[in-house]
Amino acid sequence: MARLANKVALITGALGGQGQVAVRRFVDEGARVLASDLAPQPTGEVAALAASRPGDVVYVGGDVRDEQVLDTLVRTAVERFGGIDILFNNHGMMVGKPFLETTIEELDGLLAVNLRAPFLLSQKVAREMVKRGGGSIIHNSSVGGIVGFPTMAAYGASKGGLAQLARSMATDLAPHGVRVNAICPGVVNTDMPRRYLKDVEDKDGAFRQMAAMHLMNRLAEPGEIVALALFLASDEASYMTGAVIPIDGGLTAI
């Protein structure tokens, strides 16, 4: 039997390199998926899946900073699929700037997307999970939320907060059968690090430096990160909650 058979998943950040893989893998494992991202219409694999398998994949676009959008995501998942068993808070944004130069607008933006939105969406989804007798919530944190990197103070604070949120949520939601865990990827081979390096002249050299931070001397592929999220979403992880898990090619071991 598929690992997520008869389960309903809500996946944010669904149109990014990691999100597209997550939607496909979760559907392949039997889940019905409410996918969401900022764009009003889906693209790539998510668009193809929504068109070919409308009974299994529904897309809702919107800004996760808007609480009404979060309400719409939850309401749509419940109306279309009957409830929610899995939440993968996969969305996020990155700002790299020295601490002394970071503006309050940049700080507020990072906290709104990376911490406030997962907090509120998790709260709304958890209320639905309680009605179903349990569920699994997965936060996409970062190794930047575990260790300190130069020019990443605001980003690290937002991702560190998200990791701690997983621990605290786990203690509150354990009596309701809701498991909460955070994954902390190293640098992943998606568009996000490319956007981060858009103004760097020697991009190839910068990517080699990023790869060298990891013991495996390479970036992660999106599917490797999604595999961990898929495990945490499944009943195979039934004894895991409150965990903050590096998946970083050995970066935090150095």
N, C-alpha and C positions, 0 to 999 in steps of 0.2 A: 504494500500500500504506500502511496505517496506520503511523504513526511508531514505535509500540511493539509491533508485531505479534510474536507468539511470545515476548514478554518477561514476566517475573513481577516485580511490584513489591510492596514492603512499605511501607505508608504509616502513620506514627504521627500522633497528633493528628487522627484522621480524622473526628471528629464536629464539629469547630469550623468556623467559616465558611470558612476557607481549606482545611481538610482535606476537607470535603464536595465542594468544587469540584475538588480534586486527584483524589479517587477517581473522580469522574465523568469528568473530562478524560482521565485515564490509561486508563480502560476504553474510552472513545470512541476512543482512539488504538490500541486493540488489546491492551492489557496485561491480564493477570489479576492481581488485586489482593488481597493480604492486608491488610485495614484494621484498625486498632486504636486504641482510646482508653480512657479510664478507665472509662466506663460499661460495665456487664455486657452490655447489649444495644444494637444500633445504633439510630440515629434518623435522621430526615430522608431525604435522598437515598441515604445509605449503606444504610439499612434497606430502601429500595425496591429498590436494585440487588441487594442480597444475596438478597432474596426472588424477584426476577424473573430474575436471572442467577446462580444459585448456582454455576454452573461457572466464572464469571469473578470473583466477589466473595465473599470469606469474611471474616467479622468475628470478631475475638477481643478481648474486653475485658480490661483489667488495668492495674495501676499499673506504669509503666516504671521506678520505683525498685526494684521487686522483680526480682531477677535470674532467678528462676524464670519470671516472666512473659515476660521476654525470650527465654529458652530455648523457651518454648511458642510464641511468635510464629515463631521461626525453624523449629522442628520442624514446625509446622502448615503453613507455606508450602512446605516441602520435601515433606511428605507429600501435600499436596493438589495442588501444581502442579509438583513435580519439582525445584525449586531456586529461587534468587533472583537476578535480574539487576539490580534497582534497589532502593535503599533511600532513602526520603525521610524523614529525621528532621524531621518537621514539628511535633512536639509542643513545648510550652514553657509557662513560667509567668512572670508579671511581678510584681515587688514594687517599688513606688515609695516610698522613704523616705530621709530625710536620712542621710548617712553616719554621723553621730554618734549616730543613734538606731536604726540597723539592728541587730537582735539576731542572735546566733549561730545561732538556730533558723531565722531568715529566710534568712541566708546559706547555711546548710547545705541548706535546702530548694531554693533556687534552683540551687545547684551540683549537687544530686542529680538534678534534673529536666533542667536545661538543658545540663549538661556530662557528668556521670557516666553517665547513661542513654544518650545518643548514643554515648559512647565504647564502652561495653560492647556495645550492640546492633550498632554498626558492626563491632566485632571479631568477633562471632559470625557476622554476615552475610558479612563479608569472607572468612571461612574457607570458606563455601559458594560464594562467587563464584570463589575460586581454583580450586575443583574444576571450574567451568564455563568457566574460561579468561578471566574478566574480569567487569566490571560497572561500575555507576555509583552512587556514594553522594553524596547531597546533604544538607547540613546547613542548617537554617533558622536562621541567625544573625540579626543586626539591625544597623541603623545605630548602635544603642546599643553595639555591640561594636567600633565604629570610632571614634566621637567620644564625648566626654563630655557627659552631660546632668545637670543638678541632680537630686538625690534618686534617682539610678539607679546608684549605685556598685556594689552587689551584682549587680544585673541586668546592668550593663555588663560586669562581670568575667566573669560566666558566658557571655555571648554573645561577648565578646572571646576567651575561651578556646576557644569552639566554632569561631570563625573560624581561630584558630591550629591547632586540631586538624585542620581540613581540609588545611592546608598540610603539616603533619607527616605525616598519614596518606598524603597523595599521594606523598610521597617514599618511604615504605616499600612502598606497594602498586603503584607504577608497574611494577615488574618482573613483576607478576602480571596486568597488564592491567586493574586496577581503578582507575577515575578517581574522584577525590574533590574536590568543590567546595562552597563555602558561598555562600548568597545572603543579602543583608543588606537586608531591606525597611525602608522608612520606616514611618510609621504606616499601618496597613491598616484598612479599614472593616469591622471584625468586632466581636464582643462583647468582645474583650480590652481595647481602649482604653475601652470603655464601663464595664467593671468597674473599670478603673484610676481612672476619674473618678466612681465611684458616690457618693462623699462630697462632691463639688464642687457648690456651690450653683448656679453659673451654668454649666451643662453646655454650652449652646449657645455661649457665649463661649469656653469652654475648647476646644471642637472647632474654632472659628474660629482660635484661636491655634495649635492643632496643624496645621491646614491651611496657615497662613501660614508655617510653618517650611520648607515645600517650595516650590521655585521654581514648581511648577505650581499652587500655592495650593489644593491639594485632597489628600484622603487617597487611597491606592491602593485599588483594588478587588481582591478576592481573586483573580479570574481573571488579573489582570495579573501577580501574583506567581507563580501556578501556571504561567503560560506560560513563564517562565524556568526553573522546575524541570522542566517537560516537555522543554524544549530540552536541558537538561543531562542528562536521563535518556536522551535519544535518541542515535542514532549520528551525528546532525548535529553533536554536540559532541565528536566523537571525538578532537579535538586539545586539549581543555580539561581540565586537571587542576591542582589546587593553587590555583585562583582563588578570591578573595574578592570578590564582585560586589555593589556597591550597586545596589539597585533602589528608588529613594527619591524620585522626582520632583524630583531636584536638591538634596535637603537637604544632602548632603555637599559640594556645590559652593559653598555660601554661606560 
